[in-house]
């Protein structure tokens, strides 16, 4: 997909962005209720949110990947959020021995973005992401996002809060998984 094609689909892409979990509060009231299927969805309203999403759109860079290419490598420092515009990707991790294993396959129709933590600062990715088909992603660099947050702090802080909540939930799940594995190990070796 070319930059020109992306510009022609601007409204469609902004609607897609507003459906992503971290940007959902910026959707207009009616669209949010329809897309989320909720009657009492809390969100921002008005022109400021539309302006934020349009400015966010202006920072997006188009990147095309061929089937089999690595979009994100877990060993690379994260500096961008990626929004899957079309195609299918696979989230990968590695075992302690270095063998890759698939966590999940994700399709663009599922309103997928990855690399959220990178918007808060440079960090290594938790997973690698591989293109299972030819893919187009929209890249949002962290420095552009943070610049927009400084310009429009009310909207930016809401997105940052959403990301922080998502990361906290992931940490809670990882802690629970670790405790479950620890208990299974104790049970296996016969310790109370």
Secondary structure by P-SEA (a helix, b strand, c coil): ccaaaaaaaaaaaaaaaaacccccccccaaaaaaaacccbbbbbbcaaaaaaaaaaaaabbbbbbccccccccccccccbbbbbcbbbbbbbbbcccbbbbbcccccccccccccccccccbbbbcbbbbbcccbbbbbbbaaaaaaaaaacaaaaaaaaaaaaaaaaaaaaaaaaaaaaaaaaaaaaaccc
